[in-house]
């Protein structure tokens, strides 16, 4: 059976290693920030006015943002609040898996040395009928792609 390309982006799972194994902590409304960009330095060469040399320095990674409906009894939220309350950062590794139609991993990203940076809740508004959404922001060191 031939795989369909491009794959859909709505069937995925996030797995935190060492934070708990509750299924509620694997499901998110959205995942964003899986991005890397090379920092550069521009060097001008003496006597050469037609162009400048752009040299690579190091990659930088954006923060990872996870959104979901507000849940109770979450090991992930306990990890976040423990970090904020005790100021003891305990980094973990997590996997983001894009799944195929049989819920098997099609491609995954292994995110290394992730730690809680920010937690926020959507506005509580009596004039709206929306769901309370919590946003979890993580800083991480690097990621690798597993095909």
C-alpha positions, 0 to 999 in steps of 0.5 A: 500500500502506497503512503499518501503525501503529504500526511495530515497534521491533525493525528498526533501524540505527545509522549513525555518521558519521566513525567507520567503516563496518563493518557490525558497528558499525551493529547493536545489541541495544538503543538507549535514551535518545533523549529530550528534556524541557523544563526549567522554572522555577516563578514565584510571582506576588505576591498570587496564591495559587491557582496558580504560573506554570511557565515553559519554560527549555531542553530537556535530553537524556538520554544515549544507551545502545547495547547489543550482543554484545561484538565484536572489530575495531570502529572504534566501540570504537577511537573510544571507547578513543582518547577515554578514553586520549588525553582528546581528545573527537572528537564525531560525528553519528549516525543512528538509523533505524527500518526498514520491512519492506523495510529502508528508513528509515521514520523517523530521528533525527539525533543531533548532537555525540555523544561517548563517555561510558562503556563497560562490559561485562556481568558475566563469570560461569561459572555463567551461559550468557549472552552478553558484552554491551558497553554504549556510553553517549554524551552528545549535544547535540541530535537532530532527527526526520526523517520 
